[in-house]
């Protein structure tokens, strides 16, 4: 039985994509504070299945960008750090955070018990 | 997916769209809501989730397959951030190395970047949205920026990160010229649809049975 190998048609129309990108591009003269985009100067190049190293690479990327964003924010006179007396609604509710804390406590208690 | 809504203060959520075949309604809907970007989650066969990220009304749009979703409700991620604070968008360098990567970066910048005048936005920055290209997939992570060292509260401020979530992996499938349609300008040659994977698995199981039986 000779099955015809299905060949997927690969489309990679770089010219069209570039044109589209040009049409939707944000004005480059916009100040950085409009978009808050930071590019990481390195590529993440780790083994995909290595969970620990992969997450570490993402963490490094985020940390690098956070630091860079902080310096950029200082340059643009943009408020970055939240003052300690500024309270507002958080993404996760207090009840949820309490549950997380409880779980952490439980975990450390289990570790202690097994020691 | 309410997580994304919580993180992006400028979004407007709309109810489910009941037909999967009339995607061309979506730009109209977006227009009714005064939106010029749209994220549309499409669930198929109760197990596959696709995400459309589109600029409406003129495109382009990117269709992606969503995998490995962890929501913020899970207890493993201990970070927290202000509701409605503007996140920093971080892209790694791999996005700049291919044309589709650059286009994706541009679209994501539009969609996930919170405009400073957004009504519900808070004036401070306390989290980072990380997009990394690895293995031709886009890995999404969200970290809280912690400025204080928890061990030395009075020591010098030290920036560290705590993951907030959600996290997910996006596999780009196709990029279309228009919003939810139009000519394909990019298709991922490596993408295999999850249904094909499952059917291949089933077939293999069937073959095993056959070879055992005869």
Boltz contact constraints between the chains, C-beta under 6 A:
constraints:
  - contact:
      token1: [A, 8]
      token2: [B, 189]
      max_distance: 6.0
  - contact:
      token1: [A, 10]
      token2: [B, 189]
      max_distance: 6.0
  - contact:
      token1: [A, 11]
      token2: [B, 184]
      max_distance: 6.0
  - contact:
      token1: [A, 11]
      token2: [B, 187]
      max_distance: 6.0
  - contact:
      token1: [A, 12]
      token2: [B, 186]
      max_distance: 6.0
  - contact:
      token1: [A, 13]
      token2: [B, 185]
      max_distance: 6.0
  - contact:
      token1: [A, 14]
      token2: [B, 99]
      max_distance: 6.0
  - contact:
      token1: [A, 16]
      token2: [B, 185]
      max_distance: 6.0
  - contact:
      token1: [A, 17]
      token2: [B, 99]
      max_distance: 6.0
  - contact:
      token1: [A, 17]
      token2: [B, 103]
      max_distance: 6.0
  - contact:
      token1: [A, 17]
      token2: [B, 185]
      max_distance: 6.0
  - contact:
      token1: [A, 20]
      token2: [B, 60]
      max_distance: 6.0
  - contact:
      token1: [A, 21]
      token2: [B, 103]
      max_distance: 6.0
  - contact:
      token1: [A, 21]
      token2: [B, 106]
      max_distance: 6.0
  - contact:
      token1: [A, 24]
      token2: [B, 55]
      max_distance: 6.0
  - contact:
      token1: [A, 35]
      token2: [B, 109]
      max_distance: 6.0
  - contact:
      token1: [A, 35]
      token2: [B, 113]
      max_distance: 6.0
  - contact:
      token1: [A, 36]
      token2: [B, 86]
      max_distance: 6.0
  - contact:
      token1: [A, 36]
      token2: [B, 88]
      max_distance: 6.0
  - contact:
      token1: [A, 36]
      token2: [B, 89]
      max_distance: 6.0
  - contact:
      token1: [A, 37]
      token2: [B, 89]
      max_distance: 6.0
  - contact:
      token1: [A, 37]
      token2: [B, 109]
      max_distance: 6.0
  - contact:
      token1: [A, 38]
      token2: [B, 88]
      max_distance: 6.0
  - contact:
      token1: [A, 38]
      token2: [B, 90]
      max_distance: 6.0
  - contact:
      token1: [A, 39]
      token2: [B, 91]
      max_distance: 6.0
  - contact:
      token1: [A, 40]
      token2: [B, 90]
      max_distance: 6.0
  - contact:
      token1: [A, 40]
      token2: [B, 92]
      max_distance: 6.0
  - contact:
      token1: [A, 40]
      token2: [B, 93]
      max_distance: 6.0
  - contact:
      token1: [A, 41]
      token2: [B, 93]
      max_distance: 6.0
  - contact:
      token1: [A, 42]
      token2: [B, 93]
      max_distance: 6.0
  - contact:
      token1: [A, 43]
      token2: [B, 92]
      max_distance: 6.0
  - contact:
      token1: [A, 43]
      token2: [B, 93]
      max_distance: 6.0
  - contact:
      token1: [A, 43]
      token2: [B, 94]
      max_distance: 6.0
  - contact:
      token1: [A, 44]
      token2: [B, 92]
      max_distance: 6.0
  - contact:
      token1: [A, 44]
      token2: [B, 132]
      max_distance: 6.0
  - contact:
      token1: [A, 44]
      token2: [B, 134]
      max_distance: 6.0
  - contact:
      token1: [A, 48]
      token2: [B, 135]
      max_distance: 6.0
  - contact:
      token1: [A, 58]
      token2: [B, 130]
      max_distance: 6.0
  - contact:
      token1: [A, 58]
      token2: [B, 132]
      max_distance: 6.0
  - contact:
      token1: [A, 58]
      token2: [B, 141]
      max_distance: 6.0
  - contact:
      token1: [A, 61]
      token2: [B, 92]
      max_distance: 6.0
  - contact:
      token1: [A, 61]
      token2: [B, 130]
      max_distance: 6.0
  - contact:
      token1: [A, 61]
      token2: [B, 132]
      max_distance: 6.0
  - contact:
      token1: [A, 62]
      token2: [B, 90]
      max_distance: 6.0
  - contact:
      token1: [A, 62]
      token2: [B, 128]
      max_distance: 6.0
  - contact:
      token1: [A, 62]
      token2: [B, 130]
      max_distance: 6.0
  - contact:
      token1: [A, 62]
      token2: [B, 143]
      max_distance: 6.0
  - contact:
      token1: [A, 62]
      token2: [B, 161]
      max_distance: 6.0
  - contact:
      token1: [A, 63]
      token2: [B, 161]
      max_distance: 6.0
  - contact:
      token1: [A, 65]
      token2: [B, 88]
      max_distance: 6.0
  - contact:
      token1: [A, 65]
      token2: [B, 90]
      max_distance: 6.0
  - contact:
      token1: [A, 65]
      token2: [B, 128]
      max_distance: 6.0
  - contact:
      token1: [A, 66]
      token2: [B, 128]
      max_distance: 6.0
  - contact:
      token1: [A, 66]
      token2: [B, 145]
      max_distance: 6.0
  - contact:
      token1: [A, 66]
      token2: [B, 159]
      max_distance: 6.0
  - contact:
      token1: [A, 67]
      token2: [B, 159]
      max_distance: 6.0
  - contact:
      token1: [A, 69]
      token2: [B, 88]
      max_distance: 6.0
  - contact:
      token1: [A, 79]
      token2: [B, 123]
      max_distance: 6.0
  - contact:
      token1: [A, 79]
      token2: [B, 124]
      max_distance: 6.0
  - contact:
      token1: [A, 80]
      token2: [B, 125]
      max_distance: 6.0
  - contact:
      token1: [A, 81]
      token2: [B, 147]
      max_distance: 6.0
  - contact:
      token1: [A, 82]
      token2: [B, 124]
      max_distance: 6.0
  - contact:
      token1: [A, 82]
      token2: [B, 126]
      max_distance: 6.0
  - contact:
      token1: [A, 88]
      token2: [B, 82]
      max_distance: 6.0
  - contact:
      token1: [A, 88]
      token2: [B, 122]
      max_distance: 6.0
  - contact:
      token1: [A, 89]
      token2: [B, 83]
      max_distance: 6.0
  - contact:
      token1: [A, 90]
      token2: [B, 80]
      max_distance: 6.0
  - contact:
      token1: [A, 90]
      token2: [B, 83]
      max_distance: 6.0
  - contact:
      token1: [A, 91]
      token2: [B, 6]
      max_distance: 6.0
  - contact:
      token1: [A, 91]
      token2: [B, 81]
      max_distance: 6.0
  - contact:
      token1: [A, 91]
      token2: [B, 83]
      max_distance: 6.0
  - contact:
      token1: [A, 92]
      token2: [B, 80]
      max_distance: 6.0
  - contact:
      token1: [A, 97]
      token2: [B, 80]
      max_distance: 6.0
  - contact:
      token1: [A, 100]
      token2: [B, 75]
      max_distance: 6.0
  - contact:
      token1: [A, 100]
      token2: [B, 78]
      max_distance: 6.0
  - contact:
      token1: [A, 103]
      token2: [B, 75]
      max_distance: 6.0
